């Protein structure tokens, strides 16, 4: 027995006939929405200023590939300051007059080391 299956998309906003399904993600959660051409345009216009300022992400990578990339990036992103122990960090901050700095350059830490780690 032959069958003819017809799939009709319904616009999730206005309930009319939809022309496409749009996939997007936000805060690590993936979404899909069925929209007609007009509503799809509205969605794209709403996202446009944010997309223009955003950077692309590699979240589509497979799990092991992503973990490998993150491990390499983590190894490369270690700073000289991050290798200091708690006491050294406190002494450095006093010496450098940087009590609340969140980023410390390797050059500044090297100056402190050259000064004898006072």
Buried (B, 14 or more C-beta within 10 A) or exposed (E): EEEEEEEEBEBBBEEEEBBEEBEEEEEEEEEEBBBBEEBBEEBEEEBEEEEEEEEEEEEEEEEEEEEEEEEEEEEEEEEBBEEBEEEBBEBBBEBBEBEEEEEBEEEBBEEBEEEEEE
